[in-house]
Amino acid sequence: MKKFEADLTNAVWRRSGGSAQPGAAAVEVALLDGGVAVRDSRKPDGDVLFFTPDEWDAFVGGAKDGEFDL
């Protein structure tokens, strides 16, 4: 696995409007040059996952198609 590092200093983190309650746990995403970063809103200084544009497109497409429905 290739480790991707990015400067997240100026990253604009977004979350779903459905999880806008103060203190609610949410997944946050930031669009970067060359990919997408994902983090846990409750641990903003914690680990960050990085996805290439193709990986992110595959994930979003799978979510829209119901691939992850339980």
PDB file of N, H, CA, C and O in Angstrom:
ATOM      1  N   MET A   1       0.844  -1.165   0.000  1.00  0.00           N
ATOM      2  CA  MET A   1       0.000   0.000   0.000  1.00  0.00           C
ATOM      3  C   MET A   1       0.894   1.233   0.000  1.00  0.00           C
ATOM      4  O   MET A   1       1.835   1.326   0.787  1.00  0.00           O
ATOM      5  N   LYS A   2       0.603   2.155  -0.862  1.00  0.00           N
ATOM      6  H   LYS A   2      -0.162   2.080  -1.502  1.00  0.00           H
ATOM      7  CA  LYS A   2       1.353   3.401  -0.953  1.00  0.00           C
ATOM      8  C   LYS A   2       0.814   4.381   0.076  1.00  0.00           C
ATOM      9  O   LYS A   2      -0.394   4.603   0.162  1.00  0.00           O
ATOM     10  N   LYS A   3       1.707   4.963   0.849  1.00  0.00           N
ATOM     11  H   LYS A   3       2.689   4.783   0.780  1.00  0.00           H
ATOM     12  CA  LYS A   3       1.284   5.954   1.833  1.00  0.00           C
ATOM     13  C   LYS A   3       1.169   7.307   1.155  1.00  0.00           C
ATOM     14  O   LYS A   3       2.089   7.756   0.470  1.00  0.00           O
ATOM     15  N   PHE A   4       0.038   7.944   1.353  1.00  0.00           N
ATOM     16  H   PHE A   4      -0.709   7.580   1.909  1.00  0.00           H
ATOM     17  CA  PHE A   4      -0.221   9.247   0.767  1.00  0.00           C
ATOM     18  C   PHE A   4      -0.169  10.271   1.884  1.00  0.00           C
ATOM     19  O   PHE A   4      -0.810  10.099   2.920  1.00  0.00           O
ATOM     20  N   GLU A   5       0.578  11.318   1.682  1.00  0.00           N
ATOM     21  H   GLU A   5       1.100  11.457   0.840  1.00  0.00           H
ATOM     22  CA  GLU A   5       0.627  12.378   2.670  1.00  0.00           C
ATOM     23  C   GLU A   5       0.229  13.676   1.999  1.00  0.00           C
ATOM     24  O   GLU A   5       0.575  13.930   0.845  1.00  0.00           O
ATOM     25  N   ALA A   6      -0.491  14.482   2.728  1.00  0.00           N
ATOM     26  H   ALA A   6      -0.772  14.276   3.665  1.00  0.00           H
ATOM     27  CA  ALA A   6      -0.943  15.764   2.185  1.00  0.00           C
ATOM     28  C   ALA A   6      -0.926  16.797   3.294  1.00  0.00           C
ATOM     29  O   ALA A   6      -1.054  16.469   4.474  1.00  0.00           O
ATOM     30  N   ASP A   7      -0.768  18.026   2.906  1.00  0.00           N
ATOM     31  H   ASP A   7      -0.664  18.293   1.948  1.00  0.00           H
ATOM     32  CA  ASP A   7      -0.862  19.136   3.845  1.00  0.00           C
ATOM     33  C   ASP A   7      -2.341  19.433   4.041  1.00  0.00           C
ATOM     34  O   ASP A   7      -3.021  19.883   3.119  1.00  0.00           O
ATOM     35  N   LEU A   8      -2.830  19.180   5.241  1.00  0.00           N
ATOM     36  H   LEU A   8      -2.278  18.815   5.990  1.00  0.00           H
ATOM     37  CA  LEU A   8      -4.251  19.372   5.536  1.00  0.00           C
ATOM     38  C   LEU A   8      -4.523  20.691   6.255  1.00  0.00           C
ATOM     39  O   LEU A   8      -5.633  20.927   6.733  1.00  0.00           O
ATOM     40  N   THR A   9      -3.515  21.541   6.328  1.00  0.00           N
ATOM     41  H   THR A   9      -2.613  21.349   5.940  1.00  0.00           H
ATOM     42  CA  THR A   9      -3.644  22.809   7.043  1.00  0.00           C
ATOM     43  C   THR A   9      -4.830  23.627   6.558  1.00  0.00           C
ATOM     44  O   THR A   9      -5.575  24.174   7.371  1.00  0.00           O
ATOM     45  N   ASN A  10      -5.015  23.718   5.262  1.00  0.00           N
ATOM     46  H   ASN A  10      -4.410  23.273   4.602  1.00  0.00           H
ATOM     47  CA  ASN A  10      -6.096  24.529   4.698  1.00  0.00           C
ATOM     48  C   ASN A  10      -7.254  23.693   4.160  1.00  0.00           C
ATOM     49  O   ASN A  10      -8.082  24.186   3.394  1.00  0.00           O
ATOM     50  N   ALA A  11      -7.308  22.432   4.562  1.00  0.00           N
ATOM     51  H   ALA A  11      -6.635  22.031   5.184  1.00  0.00           H
ATOM     52  CA  ALA A  11      -8.390  21.559   4.093  1.00  0.00           C
ATOM     53  C   ALA A  11      -9.732  22.077   4.593  1.00  0.00           C
ATOM     54  O   ALA A  11      -9.855  22.523   5.733  1.00  0.00           O
ATOM     55  N   VAL A  12     -10.726  22.011   3.731  1.00  0.00           N
ATOM     56  H   VAL A  12     -10.626  21.649   2.804  1.00  0.00           H
ATOM     57  CA  VAL A  12     -12.095  22.394   4.093  1.00  0.00           C
ATOM     58  C   VAL A  12     -12.860  21.094   4.318  1.00  0.00           C
ATOM     59  O   VAL A  12     -13.177  20.374   3.371  1.00  0.00           O
ATOM     60  N   TRP A  13     -13.149  20.806   5.574  1.00  0.00           N
ATOM     61  H   TRP A  13     -12.892  21.391   6.344  1.00  0.00           H
ATOM     62  CA  TRP A  13     -13.830  19.571   5.939  1.00  0.00           C
ATOM     63  C   TRP A  13     -15.339  19.775   5.870  1.00  0.00           C
ATOM     64  O   TRP A  13     -15.867  20.772   6.362  1.00  0.00           O
ATOM     65  N   ARG A  14     -16.023  18.813   5.250  1.00  0.00           N
ATOM     66  H   ARG A  14     -15.594  18.004   4.849  1.00  0.00           H
ATOM     67  CA  ARG A  14     -17.479  18.878   5.107  1.00  0.00           C
ATOM     68  C   ARG A  14     -18.089  17.608   5.669  1.00  0.00           C
ATOM     69  O   ARG A  14     -17.458  16.551   5.700  1.00  0.00           O
ATOM     70  N   ARG A  15     -19.333  17.738   6.112  1.00  0.00           N
ATOM     71  H   ARG A  15     -19.845  18.597   6.087  1.00  0.00           H
ATOM     72  CA  ARG A  15     -20.076  16.572   6.577  1.00  0.00           C
ATOM     73  C   ARG A  15     -21.504  16.671   6.070  1.00  0.00           C
ATOM     74  O   ARG A  15     -21.959  17.735   5.651  1.00  0.00           O
ATOM     75  N   SER A  16     -22.183  15.576   6.116  1.00  0.00           N
ATOM     76  H   SER A  16     -21.813  14.712   6.457  1.00  0.00           H
ATOM     77  CA  SER A  16     -23.571  15.542   5.677  1.00  0.00           C
ATOM     78  C   SER A  16     -24.421  16.483   6.509  1.00  0.00           C
ATOM     79  O   SER A  16     -24.231  16.595   7.720  1.00  0.00           O
ATOM     80  N   GLY A  17     -25.358  17.159   5.862  1.00  0.00           N
ATOM     81  H   GLY A  17     -25.513  17.068   4.878  1.00  0.00           H
ATOM     82  CA  GLY A  17     -26.288  18.021   6.582  1.00  0.00           C
ATOM     83  C   GLY A  17     -27.131  17.250   7.574  1.00  0.00           C
ATOM     84  O   GLY A  17     -27.626  17.825   8.543  1.00  0.00           O
ATOM     85  N   GLY A  18     -27.302  15.961   7.351  1.00  0.00           N
ATOM     86  H   GLY A  18     -26.899  15.493   6.564  1.00  0.00           H
ATOM     87  CA  GLY A  18     -28.075  15.122   8.260  1.00  0.00           C
ATOM     88  C   GLY A  18     -27.364  14.835   9.563  1.00  0.00           C
ATOM     89  O   GLY A  18     -27.973  14.321  10.501  1.00  0.00           O
ATOM     90  N   SER A  19     -26.085  15.159   9.638  1.00  0.00           N
ATOM     91  H   SER A  19     -25.590  15.576   8.876  1.00  0.00           H
ATOM     92  CA  SER A  19     -25.331  14.903  10.868  1.00  0.00           C
ATOM     93  C   SER A  19     -24.821  16.211  11.466  1.00  0.00           C
ATOM     94  O   SER A  19     -23.739  16.259  12.051  1.00  0.00           O
ATOM     95  N   ALA A  20     -25.603  17.255  11.312  1.00  0.00           N
ATOM     96  H   ALA A  20     -26.481  17.216  10.836  1.00  0.00           H
ATOM     97  CA  ALA A  20     -25.182  18.587  11.756  1.00  0.00           C
ATOM     98  C   ALA A  20     -25.454  18.855  13.232  1.00  0.00           C
ATOM     99  O   ALA A  20     -25.184  19.956  13.711  1.00  0.00           O
ATOM    100  N   GLN A  21     -25.979  17.879  13.963  1.00  0.00           N
ATOM    101  H   GLN A  21     -26.198  16.984  13.575  1.00  0.00           H
ATOM    102  CA  GLN A  21     -26.246  18.086  15.381  1.00  0.00           C
ATOM    103  C   GLN A  21     -24.937  18.293  16.125  1.00  0.00           C
ATOM    104  O   GLN A  21     -23.983  17.549  15.900  1.00  0.00           O
ATOM    105  N   PRO A  22     -24.868  19.273  16.998  1.00  0.00           N
ATOM    106  CA  PRO A  22     -23.645  19.500  17.767  1.00  0.00           C
ATOM    107  C   PRO A  22     -23.255  18.259  18.567  1.00  0.00           C
ATOM    108  O   PRO A  22     -24.088  17.670  19.256  1.00  0.00           O
ATOM    109  N   GLY A  23     -22.006  17.873  18.473  1.00  0.00           N
ATOM    110  H   GLY A  23     -21.329  18.352  17.913  1.00  0.00           H
ATOM    111  CA  GLY A  23     -21.499  16.726  19.213  1.00  0.00           C
ATOM    112  C   GLY A  23     -21.790  15.381  18.588  1.00  0.00           C
ATOM    113  O   GLY A  23     -21.307  14.359  19.076  1.00  0.00           O
ATOM    114  N   ALA A  24     -22.573  15.355  17.514  1.00  0.00           N
ATOM    115  H   ALA A  24     -22.966  16.185  17.118  1.00  0.00           H
ATOM    116  CA  ALA A  24     -22.892  14.083  16.867  1.00  0.00           C
ATOM    117  C   ALA A  24     -21.674  13.563  16.106  1.00  0.00           C
ATOM    118  O   ALA A  24     -20.953  14.333  15.473  1.00  0.00           O
ATOM    119  N   ALA A  25     -21.456  12.271  16.173  1.00  0.00           N
ATOM    120  H   ALA A  25     -22.041  11.645  16.687  1.00  0.00           H
ATOM    121  CA  ALA A  25     -20.359  11.664  15.425  1.00  0.00           C
ATOM    122  C   ALA A  25     -20.686  11.705  13.940  1.00  0.00           C
ATOM    123  O   ALA A  25     -21.825  11.469  13.538  1.00  0.00           O
ATOM    124  N   ALA A  26     -19.690  12.003  13.141  1.00  0.00           N
ATOM    125  H   ALA A  26     -18.764  12.194  13.468  1.00  0.00           H
ATOM    126  CA  ALA A  26     -19.896  12.068  11.700  1.00  0.00           C
ATOM    127  C   ALA A  26     -18.582  11.782  10.984  1.00  0.00           C
ATOM    128  O   ALA A  26     -17.496  11.921  11.547  1.00  0.00           O
ATOM    129  N   VAL A  27     -18.714  11.390   9.759  1.00  0.00           N
ATOM    130  H   VAL A  27     -19.596  11.277   9.302  1.00  0.00           H
ATOM    131  CA  VAL A  27     -17.553  11.259   8.880  1.00  0.00           C
ATOM    132  C   VAL A  27     -17.429  12.581   8.142  1.00  0.00           C
ATOM    133  O   VAL A  27     -18.414  13.102   7.618  1.00  0.00           O
ATOM    134  N   GLU A  28     -16.222  13.120   8.103  1.00  0.00           N
ATOM    135  H   GLU A  28     -15.422  12.697   8.530  1.00  0.00           H
ATOM    136  CA  GLU A  28     -15.981  14.366   7.386  1.00  0.00           C
ATOM    137  C   GLU A  28     -15.058  14.090   6.209  1.00  0.00           C
ATOM    138  O   GLU A  28     -14.164  13.249   6.299  1.00  0.00           O
ATOM    139  N   VAL A  29     -15.272  14.795   5.108  1.00  0.00           N
ATOM    140  H   VAL A  29     -15.999  15.478   5.034  1.00  0.00           H
ATOM    141  CA  VAL A  29     -14.440  14.642   3.920  1.00  0.00           C
ATOM    142  C   VAL A  29     -13.881  15.993   3.495  1.00  0.00           C
ATOM    143  O   VAL A  29     -14.498  17.036   3.708  1.00  0.00           O
ATOM    144  N   ALA A  30     -12.718  15.948   2.898  1.00  0.00           N
ATOM    145  H   ALA A  30     -12.217  15.100   2.725  1.00  0.00           H
ATOM    146  CA  ALA A  30     -12.094  17.153   2.342  1.00  0.00           C
ATOM    147  C   ALA A  30     -11.565  16.796   0.959  1.00  0.00           C
ATOM    148  O   ALA A  30     -10.867  15.796   0.790  1.00  0.00           O
ATOM    149  N   LEU A  31     -11.902  17.619  -0.025  1.00  0.00           N
ATOM    150  H   LEU A  31     -12.469  18.431   0.112  1.00  0.00           H
ATOM    151  CA  LEU A  31     -11.386  17.422  -1.377  1.00  0.00           C
ATOM    152  C   LEU A  31      -9.982  18.004  -1.446  1.00  0.00           C
ATOM    153  O   LEU A  31      -9.746  19.135  -1.020  1.00  0.00           O
ATOM    154  N   LEU A  32      -9.059  17.226  -1.985  1.00  0.00           N
ATOM    155  H   LEU A  32      -9.251  16.307  -2.331  1.00  0.00           H
ATOM    156  CA  LEU A  32      -7.661  17.629  -2.095  1.00  0.00           C
ATOM    157  C   LEU A  32      -7.218  17.544  -3.541  1.00  0.00           C
ATOM    158  O   LEU A  32      -7.869  16.893  -4.359  1.00  0.00           O
ATOM    159  N   ASP A  33      -6.118  18.196  -3.858  1.00  0.00           N
ATOM    160  H   ASP A  33      -5.590  18.725  -3.194  1.00  0.00           H
ATOM    161  CA  ASP A  33      -5.506  17.968  -5.167  1.00  0.00           C
ATOM    162  C   ASP A  33      -5.026  16.528  -5.167  1.00  0.00           C
ATOM    163  O   ASP A  33      -4.154  16.170  -4.375  1.00  0.00           O
ATOM    164  N   GLY A  34      -5.570  15.709  -6.028  1.00  0.00           N
ATOM    165  H   GLY A  34      -6.278  16.000  -6.671  1.00  0.00           H
ATOM    166  CA  GLY A  34      -5.136  14.319  -6.125  1.00  0.00           C
ATOM    167  C   GLY A  34      -5.915  13.348  -5.283  1.00  0.00           C
ATOM    168  O   GLY A  34      -5.514  12.188  -5.183  1.00  0.00           O
ATOM    169  N   GLY A  35      -7.014  13.757  -4.665  1.00  0.00           N
ATOM    170  H   GLY A  35      -7.339  14.700  -4.746  1.00  0.00           H
ATOM    171  CA  GLY A  35      -7.780  12.781  -3.915  1.00  0.00           C
ATOM    172  C   GLY A  35      -8.745  13.377  -2.914  1.00  0.00           C
ATOM    173  O   GLY A  35      -9.096  14.555  -2.973  1.00  0.00           O
ATOM    174  N   VAL A  36      -9.164  12.518  -1.987  1.00  0.00           N
ATOM    175  H   VAL A  36      -8.878  11.561  -1.940  1.00  0.00           H
ATOM    176  CA  VAL A  36     -10.129  12.876  -0.965  1.00  0.00           C
ATOM    177  C   VAL A  36      -9.604  12.366   0.370  1.00  0.00           C
ATOM    178  O   VAL A  36      -9.102  11.246   0.465  1.00  0.00           O
ATOM    179  N   ALA A  37      -9.726  13.200   1.402  1.00  0.00           N
ATOM    180  H   ALA A  37     -10.134  14.110   1.325  1.00  0.00           H
ATOM    181  CA  ALA A  37      -9.349  12.810   2.756  1.00  0.00           C
ATOM    182  C   ALA A  37     -10.623  12.585   3.563  1.00  0.00           C
ATOM    183  O   ALA A  37     -11.619  13.284   3.376  1.00  0.00           O
ATOM    184  N   VAL A  38     -10.582  11.599   4.468  1.00  0.00           N
ATOM    185  H   VAL A  38      -9.773  11.031   4.620  1.00  0.00           H
ATOM    186  CA  VAL A  38     -11.736  11.259   5.297  1.00  0.00           C
ATOM    187  C   VAL A  38     -11.263  11.132   6.742  1.00  0.00           C
ATOM    188  O   VAL A  38     -10.218  10.542   7.015  1.00  0.00           O
ATOM    189  N   ARG A  39     -12.056  11.700   7.671  1.00  0.00           N
ATOM    190  H   ARG A  39     -12.905  12.179   7.449  1.00  0.00           H
ATOM    191  CA  ARG A  39     -11.701  11.602   9.090  1.00  0.00           C
ATOM    192  C   ARG A  39     -12.958  11.490   9.945  1.00  0.00           C
ATOM    193  O   ARG A  39     -14.075  11.696   9.469  1.00  0.00           O
ATOM    194  N   ASP A  40     -12.753  11.160  11.207  1.00  0.00           N
ATOM    195  H   ASP A  40     -11.847  10.992  11.593  1.00  0.00           H
ATOM    196  CA  ASP A  40     -13.805  11.083  12.210  1.00  0.00           C
ATOM    197  C   ASP A  40     -13.955  12.472  12.826  1.00  0.00           C
ATOM    198  O   ASP A  40     -12.974  13.036  13.311  1.00  0.00           O
ATOM    199  N   SER A  41     -15.157  13.028  12.816  1.00  0.00           N
ATOM    200  H   SER A  41     -15.954  12.570  12.422  1.00  0.00           H
ATOM    201  CA  SER A  41     -15.374  14.379  13.334  1.00  0.00           C
ATOM    202  C   SER A  41     -15.046  14.504  14.815  1.00  0.00           C
ATOM    203  O   SER A  41     -14.700  15.588  15.284  1.00  0.00           O
ATOM    204  N   ARG A  42     -15.150  13.413  15.548  1.00  0.00           N
ATOM    205  H   ARG A  42     -15.431  12.532  15.167  1.00  0.00           H
ATOM    206  CA  ARG A  42     -14.853  13.459  16.982  1.00  0.00           C
ATOM    207  C   ARG A  42     -13.353  13.400  17.274  1.00  0.00           C
ATOM    208  O   ARG A  42     -12.922  13.647  18.400  1.00  0.00           O
ATOM    209  N   LYS A  43     -12.566  13.073  16.255  1.00  0.00           N
ATOM    210  H   LYS A  43     -12.916  12.872  15.340  1.00  0.00           H
ATOM    211  CA  LYS A  43     -11.110  12.997  16.413  1.00  0.00           C
ATOM    212  C   LYS A  43     -10.437  13.761  15.278  1.00  0.00           C
ATOM    213  O   LYS A  43      -9.733  13.160  14.467  1.00  0.00           O
ATOM    214  N   PRO A  44     -10.641  15.078  15.206  1.00  0.00           N
ATOM    215  CA  PRO A  44     -10.118  15.849  14.076  1.00  0.00           C
ATOM    216  C   PRO A  44      -8.594  15.828  13.957  1.00  0.00           C
ATOM    217  O   PRO A  44      -8.052  16.084  12.881  1.00  0.00           O
ATOM    218  N   ASP A  45      -7.910  15.529  15.044  1.00  0.00           N
ATOM    219  H   ASP A  45      -8.350  15.321  15.918  1.00  0.00           H
ATOM    220  CA  ASP A  45      -6.449  15.422  14.986  1.00  0.00           C
ATOM    221  C   ASP A  45      -5.993  13.976  14.887  1.00  0.00           C
ATOM    222  O   ASP A  45      -4.798  13.694  14.980  1.00  0.00           O
ATOM    223  N   GLY A  46      -6.935  13.057  14.699  1.00  0.00           N
ATOM    224  H   GLY A  46      -7.906  13.287  14.624  1.00  0.00           H
ATOM    225  CA  GLY A  46      -6.615  11.636  14.615  1.00  0.00           C
ATOM    226  C   GLY A  46      -6.214  11.231  13.204  1.00  0.00           C
ATOM    227  O   GLY A  46      -5.846  12.062  12.374  1.00  0.00           O
ATOM    228  N   ASP A  47      -6.297   9.946  12.965  1.00  0.00           N
ATOM    229  H   ASP A  47      -6.596   9.271  13.639  1.00  0.00           H
ATOM    230  CA  ASP A  47      -5.917   9.385  11.667  1.00  0.00           C
ATOM    231  C   ASP A  47      -6.837   9.896  10.564  1.00  0.00           C
ATOM    232  O   ASP A  47      -8.017  10.167  10.785  1.00  0.00           O
ATOM    233  N   VAL A  48      -6.264  10.017   9.380  1.00  0.00           N
ATOM    234  H   VAL A  48      -5.305   9.796   9.201  1.00  0.00           H
ATOM    235  CA  VAL A  48      -6.992  10.447   8.189  1.00  0.00           C
ATOM    236  C   VAL A  48      -6.783   9.394   7.109  1.00  0.00           C
ATOM    237  O   VAL A  48      -5.662   8.934   6.895  1.00  0.00           O
ATOM    238  N   LEU A  49      -7.847   9.018   6.440  1.00  0.00           N
ATOM    239  H   LEU A  49      -8.758   9.392   6.614  1.00  0.00           H
ATOM    240  CA  LEU A  49      -7.766   8.101   5.305  1.00  0.00           C
ATOM    241  C   LEU A  49      -7.721   8.917   4.026  1.00  0.00           C
ATOM    242  O   LEU A  49      -8.418   9.925   3.907  1.00  0.00           O
ATOM    243  N   PHE A  50      -6.911   8.494   3.073  1.00  0.00           N
ATOM    244  H   PHE A  50      -6.345   7.675   3.169  1.00  0.00           H
ATOM    245  CA  PHE A  50      -6.798   9.174   1.791  1.00  0.00           C
ATOM    246  C   PHE A  50      -7.218   8.227   0.673  1.00  0.00           C
ATOM    247  O   PHE A  50      -6.852   7.052   0.672  1.00  0.00           O
ATOM    248  N   PHE A  51      -7.989   8.748  -0.275  1.00  0.00           N
ATOM    249  H   PHE A  51      -8.286   9.702  -0.274  1.00  0.00           H
ATOM    250  CA  PHE A  51      -8.470   7.975  -1.410  1.00  0.00           C
ATOM    251  C   PHE A  51      -8.143   8.706  -2.697  1.00  0.00           C
ATOM    252  O   PHE A  51      -8.244   9.930  -2.775  1.00  0.00           O
ATOM    253  N   THR A  52      -7.750   7.942  -3.705  1.00  0.00           N
ATOM    254  H   THR A  52      -7.668   6.947  -3.642  1.00  0.00           H
ATOM    255  CA  THR A  52      -7.543   8.525  -5.029  1.00  0.00           C
ATOM    256  C   THR A  52      -8.912   8.884  -5.605  1.00  0.00           C
ATOM    257  O   THR A  52      -9.931   8.404  -5.108  1.00  0.00           O
ATOM    258  N   PRO A  53      -8.950   9.714  -6.639  1.00  0.00           N
ATOM    259  CA  PRO A  53     -10.255  10.019  -7.251  1.00  0.00           C
ATOM    260  C   PRO A  53     -10.988   8.766  -7.726  1.00  0.00           C
ATOM    261  O   PRO A  53     -12.204   8.672  -7.565  1.00  0.00           O
ATOM    262  N   ASP A  54     -10.277   7.810  -8.302  1.00  0.00           N
ATOM    263  H   ASP A  54      -9.289   7.886  -8.432  1.00  0.00           H
ATOM    264  CA  ASP A  54     -10.925   6.574  -8.768  1.00  0.00           C
ATOM    265  C   ASP A  54     -11.486   5.760  -7.603  1.00  0.00           C
ATOM    266  O   ASP A  54     -12.588   5.219  -7.698  1.00  0.00           O
ATOM    267  N   GLU A  55     -10.737   5.673  -6.508  1.00  0.00           N
ATOM    268  H   GLU A  55      -9.842   6.113  -6.431  1.00  0.00           H
ATOM    269  CA  GLU A  55     -11.221   4.945  -5.331  1.00  0.00           C
ATOM    270  C   GLU A  55     -12.459   5.616  -4.758  1.00  0.00           C
ATOM    271  O   GLU A  55     -13.420   4.941  -4.390  1.00  0.00           O
ATOM    272  N   TRP A  56     -12.439   6.940  -4.682  1.00  0.00           N
ATOM    273  H   TRP A  56     -11.658   7.488  -4.981  1.00  0.00           H
ATOM    274  CA  TRP A  56     -13.583   7.671  -4.139  1.00  0.00           C
ATOM    275  C   TRP A  56     -14.805   7.504  -5.031  1.00  0.00           C
ATOM    276  O   TRP A  56     -15.910   7.290  -4.532  1.00  0.00           O
ATOM    277  N   ASP A  57     -14.622   7.598  -6.340  1.00  0.00           N
ATOM    278  H   ASP A  57     -13.724   7.771  -6.746  1.00  0.00           H
ATOM    279  CA  ASP A  57     -15.735   7.416  -7.281  1.00  0.00           C
ATOM    280  C   ASP A  57     -16.337   6.021  -7.135  1.00  0.00           C
ATOM    281  O   ASP A  57     -17.558   5.865  -7.181  1.00  0.00           O
ATOM    282  N   ALA A  58     -15.487   5.005  -6.960  1.00  0.00           N
ATOM    283  H   ALA A  58     -14.496   5.132  -6.923  1.00  0.00           H
ATOM    284  CA  ALA A  58     -15.975   3.638  -6.788  1.00  0.00           C
ATOM    285  C   ALA A  58     -16.775   3.512  -5.487  1.00  0.00           C
ATOM    286  O   ALA A  58     -17.818   2.858  -5.461  1.00  0.00           O
ATOM    287  N   PHE A  59     -16.295   4.131  -4.420  1.00  0.00           N
ATOM    288  H   PHE A  59     -15.448   4.662  -4.441  1.00  0.00           H
ATOM    289  CA  PHE A  59     -17.003   4.098  -3.143  1.00  0.00           C
ATOM    290  C   PHE A  59     -18.358   4.788  -3.244  1.00  0.00           C
ATOM    291  O   PHE A  59     -19.373   4.221  -2.839  1.00  0.00           O
ATOM    292  N   VAL A  60     -18.381   5.992  -3.774  1.00  0.00           N
ATOM    293  H   VAL A  60     -17.556   6.452  -4.103  1.00  0.00           H
ATOM    294  CA  VAL A  60     -19.633   6.742  -3.894  1.00  0.00           C
ATOM    295  C   VAL A  60     -20.617   5.989  -4.786  1.00  0.00           C
ATOM    296  O   VAL A  60     -21.802   5.899  -4.467  1.00  0.00           O
ATOM    297  N   GLY A  61     -20.129   5.447  -5.902  1.00  0.00           N
ATOM    298  H   GLY A  61     -19.166   5.520  -6.161  1.00  0.00           H
ATOM    299  CA  GLY A  61     -20.991   4.673  -6.785  1.00  0.00           C
ATOM    300  C   GLY A  61     -21.565   3.458  -6.094  1.00  0.00           C
ATOM    301  O   GLY A  61     -22.745   3.148  -6.258  1.00  0.00           O
ATOM    302  N   GLY A  62     -20.734   2.757  -5.312  1.00  0.00           N
ATOM    303  H   GLY A  62     -19.776   3.009  -5.178  1.00  0.00           H
ATOM    304  CA  GLY A  62     -21.210   1.604  -4.562  1.00  0.00           C
ATOM    305  C   GLY A  62     -22.262   1.972  -3.522  1.00  0.00           C
ATOM    306  O   GLY A  62     -23.240   1.249  -3.336  1.00  0.00           O
ATOM    307  N   ALA A  63     -22.057   3.103  -2.844  1.00  0.00           N
ATOM    308  H   ALA A  63     -21.262   3.691  -2.995  1.00  0.00           H
ATOM    309  CA  ALA A  63     -23.038   3.553  -1.855  1.00  0.00           C
ATOM    310  C   ALA A  63     -24.365   3.888  -2.536  1.00  0.00           C
ATOM    311  O   ALA A  63     -25.431   3.541  -2.027  1.00  0.00           O
ATOM    312  N   LYS A  64     -24.302   4.556  -3.678  1.00  0.00           N
ATOM    313  H   LYS A  64     -23.436   4.838  -4.091  1.00  0.00           H
ATOM    314  CA  LYS A  64     -25.521   4.895  -4.400  1.00  0.00           C
ATOM    315  C   LYS A  64     -26.251   3.654  -4.904  1.00  0.00           C
ATOM    316  O   LYS A  64     -27.479   3.632  -4.982  1.00  0.00           O
ATOM    317  N   ASP A  65     -25.476   2.616  -5.246  1.00  0.00           N
ATOM    318  H   ASP A  65     -24.478   2.634  -5.182  1.00  0.00           H
ATOM    319  CA  ASP A  65     -26.072   1.378  -5.760  1.00  0.00           C
ATOM    320  C   ASP A  65     -26.517   0.427  -4.658  1.00  0.00           C
ATOM    321  O   ASP A  65     -27.060  -0.640  -4.948  1.00  0.00           O
ATOM    322  N   GLY A  66     -26.298   0.792  -3.407  1.00  0.00           N
ATOM    323  H   GLY A  66     -25.857   1.658  -3.171  1.00  0.00           H
ATOM    324  CA  GLY A  66     -26.743  -0.047  -2.298  1.00  0.00           C
ATOM    325  C   GLY A  66     -25.799  -1.177  -1.947  1.00  0.00           C
ATOM    326  O   GLY A  66     -26.195  -2.096  -1.230  1.00  0.00           O
ATOM    327  N   GLU A  67     -24.567  -1.143  -2.424  1.00  0.00           N
ATOM    328  H   GLU A  67     -24.245  -0.397  -3.006  1.00  0.00           H
ATOM    329  CA  GLU A  67     -23.606  -2.225  -2.156  1.00  0.00           C
ATOM    330  C   GLU A  67     -23.298  -2.396  -0.674  1.00  0.00           C
ATOM    331  O   GLU A  67     -22.880  -3.475  -0.253  1.00  0.00           O
ATOM    332  N   PHE A  68     -23.497  -1.358   0.118  1.00  0.00           N
ATOM    333  H   PHE A  68     -23.836  -0.481  -0.224  1.00  0.00           H
ATOM    334  CA  PHE A  68     -23.123  -1.408   1.521  1.00  0.00           C
ATOM    335  C   PHE A  68     -24.322  -1.506   2.457  1.00  0.00           C
ATOM    336  O   PHE A  68     -24.174  -1.448   3.677  1.00  0.00           O
ATOM    337  N   ASP A  69     -25.511  -1.656   1.876  1.00  0.00           N
ATOM    338  H   ASP A  69     -25.632  -1.704   0.885  1.00  0.00           H
ATOM    339  CA  ASP A  69     -26.713  -1.780   2.695  1.00  0.00           C
ATOM    340  C   ASP A  69     -26.642  -3.071   3.520  1.00  0.00           C
ATOM    341  O   ASP A  69     -26.221  -4.118   3.030  1.00  0.00           O
ATOM    342  N   LEU A  70     -27.056  -2.968   4.751  1.00  0.00           N
ATOM    343  H   LEU A  70     -27.399  -2.117   5.149  1.00  0.00           H
ATOM    344  CA  LEU A  70     -27.037  -4.144   5.633  1.00  0.00           C
ATOM    345  C   LEU A  70     -28.348  -4.865   5.606  1.00  0.00           C
ATOM    346  O   LEU A  70     -28.510  -5.877   6.288  1.00  0.00           O
TER     347      LEU A  70
END
